[in-house]
Amino acid sequence: MSMRATVKSVLGEKNVRKLRRLKRRLSARPAPPAKPTGLDAISGDLNKLAQHFKTDKWGAHRYTQHYQRHLGHLKNDSFNLLEIGIGGYNRPGQGGASLRMWKQFFPNAQIFGMDIQDKSFVDEDRITTFIGDQSDPSSLNSVADKIGELDVIIDDGSHRSPHVLTTFATLFPRLKDGGIYIVEDTQSSYWPEWQGSEDLDAAHTSMGMLKRLTDGLNYEEFVTEDYQPTYTDLNIIGVHFYHNLVIIEKGRNAEGSNKRNALKQRYAKS
């Protein structure tokens, strides 16, 4: 008698059939998950999303690779993002490309845009626009009041230094601790025609202000005894400079200093 016939005679036909079904189930491979298609297939790649939505954050500029690095940790978080400058100037129906890109990249975020022109045609689920003037603190505060908590702020507005400085002075204090503040198109800081300056040390330009923030990171190392740290000194923990783009991390800046040990002779006098 063959082995198969022996097993069948011992277990019985019914049990043999059960064993066969169990074997088939155990050996069956699970079907591979369906591959995402369309926008879902590129939703994790800001460079590709920028190209799809035709925003100049990739192409005319190379910003999205840096955004991917500094904002990627927020990918699936619920938070508020405000972008100043929606694009399209006063041309009817133009603008909103980057807001749509942010919405696709951050599926759980609320995306807000502010522009001096009416861009309400961009509004849709999770995208809300406001009319506002970034040169006017009261206008900026009014928009911020409507949004509530600010987690990410992107200044892609007029790129005029006075406006950039006013916007930063007004909105950075309102940014959430742990939030990110971004200034785009800082090249205009070097152009007198755009209210910048050829003087690389000019204090009144956007780059002049942003460069000063790097000294503020190290205010605890200053040896001027009567120095009073500013709000930005105390609340910036990182400043990242890229070509025409600056990314600022907000947080409590109080790591301490070893200057009294390193400068014993100086401090022995006090």
N, C-alpha and C positions, 0 to 999 in steps of 0.2 A: 504494500500500500504506500502511495506517495505521501510526502510530508503534508501537502495541502489537504489531501483526503483525510489524513489522520487528525489534523487540527479541526477540520470540519466535523468529523465524527465525534470528537471530544467536546467541542464548544456548541455544536448545533448550528444550523443554517442561519437562524436569527441573530445569534451573537457574532457570527462571522461577518454578516452584513453591517452590524454596528461598528465592528472594528475597522471595516473598510471605509465607512463614512468618517470615522474619527481620524484615520490616517490621511484621508483627503483634506480634512479641515486643517490638520496640523502642518501638512506640506504646502498648503495654498499660501502664496505670497500676497500680502496686502497690496491693494492697488495704490500706486504712487499718487501723492496729492496732486491735484490739478495745478498746473502752472498758471500764475497770474497773467492776465493779458491786459492790453491797453495801458491806461495810466497806472493801474495797480502794479504793472511790471516794472515801472521806473520810479515808483513812489518813494523809494529809499535813496534815490540818487538826485541830489539837488542840481548838479550840472545838467543832467538830462531833462529834469523838470524845467529848468530855466530855458533850455532850448525849445522845449515843447510849447511853453507859454509865451515865448518870445520876449522875455525880459532881458535887459542888457546886463544883468548881474553875471551873466556868462556870455562871452562873445566880445562885446565892446569892453567889458571888464572881466576880471577873473575872480569875482568875489565868492561865488557859491562854494568853491573848494574850501575856503576859510570858514564860511558859514557852516558847512557840513562838520567841520572839526569842532567849532565852538558852540554850536546849537544842537548837535546830534544827540546829546544826552537828554534833550527834551522831546525826542521824537514822538513818544506816545503819551506824554503828559498833558494834563488839562491846564492851560495857562492863557494869559492875554498877551498878544503881540501887537504893538502899535508901530506902524510905518508912516513917517511924515514924508509926504510927496507921493502921489499916486501915479503920476505920469500922464502924458498926453497933452500937457499944457491946457490951453482953452479950446482944443479941437474936440468937437462933439463926438461922443462915443469912444474916445481914445483914453487909454490908461487902464490900470488895474492888473497888469500882467503879473507883477511880483506878488500881489495879494493872493491871486489864484494859485501861484506856486506855493506860497506858504500854507495855504489851506490844504493842498494836496499832500505836502510833506508832513504837516502836523495834523493828523486826523482828529485830534481831540482838543485842539486849541481854538480860541476865539481870535479872529484876525480883524484888526481895526486899521483904517487908513485915514489920514488927515491931509487935506489939500486946500489951497486957497480958492480953487475952482470947485464947482459942484460936480462930484463924481458918483452921485447916488445910483447911477445906472449899473455900477459895479456891485451894489449890495445884493447879497443872496444869503443862503444859510451859512452861518459862521463867518460871514464877511460883512462888516459895517463900516460905512464911511462918514466922515464929518467934514464940514467946511470949517477951516481954521487958518489963522495967520501965525506962522512960526516966529515972526518978529514981534509979536504981542504976547507978553506973559499972561495976560488975562484970558486971551483966546486959548492958549495952550492949557492953562489950568481948567478952563471950562470943558475942554475935550477930555482931559484926564479925569475930571470929576464924573463924567458920564461913563467912562470905562470902568473905573474902580482900580483894582490892583494892577500894576504894570510890571510885567515880568521881563519883557524884551522891548526895547525901544530902538528903532532904526531911523536915523536922520538921513533921508534921501530927498531932502527938500530943495531949497533954492541954491544951496552950496555957497552962499555969501557968508563970509566970516562973521559979520555982526549977527546974522540970523542963527548961525550954528552956535555961537556963544550964548545968545539969549535962550535958545532951546535947551541947551545943556544946563545952564544955570537954573532954569525953571523946572525941567522934568527930571534931571538926575536925582534930586532929593526925593522925588516921588517914586523912584524906581524901587522895587522890592529888594530887600537884602538878599543877596545871592543872584540878583538879576544881571542882565547883560545890556549894555548900552553901546550902540554902533554908530559911527559917523562914516558916511560914504563920500566918495569923490573929493577927497582932501586936496587934490591937485589944484583946485581953485584957490587955495590959500596962497599960492605963489603967483597968482595972476592979479595985477593991479586993476585990470579991467573988470574983475569979479570981486572987487573990494578986498583983494588980498594984497600981498606985498612981495617985491623982489628981495627984500631984506629977510634973510633966513632967521634972524633973531627978533623979528618984529613981534611984539607982545600981543598986538591986537588981532592977530590972525587966528584962524581955527587951529592951524598946526602949532602956532606959538602956545596956545592954551593947552593943547593936547600934550605937547612935549613937557610942559611944566608939571603935568600930572605924574610923570615918571620920577621927578624929584620928590614929589609928595609921597610916593611909595616908600621913600627912605627918610621921612621926616624925623624918625626917632634917632637917626644918626647925626642930625644937625648939631653943631656945637654952640650955636647961638642960644644962650641960656633963656632969653626972653621970647623965643619963638613960640607963637601960638598956632598949633596945627589947624588947618582949615577943614571944612566939612569934607572936601574931597580927599585931603590927606588921611582922614580918619576912616573913610568909607570906600576906598578903592584898593583892591588887592591884586589887580593885574591889568596891564595895558599892553595890547598886542598891535604892533604896527605892521601893516602890509602895504603893498603898492596901492595908494589912493584909498585905503581902508584902515580904520582904527577900531578895535574892539576892546571894550572896557568891562572888567568884572567888578561888581559891587560886593562889598563885604567888609567886615570889621578888620581894620588894619592896625593891629596892636600886638606885634610879635615880640617886642622888646629889643634891647640893644646890648652889645657887649662893650660899648665905647668907654665906659668908666674903667674897665679892666685894661683895655687896649691903650687908653690915654691916661694912665695913672698920674703922670706928672702934671697934666693939665688940671685934672680934677682934685689933685692933692691940695691945690691952692684954695679950693672952695670949702 
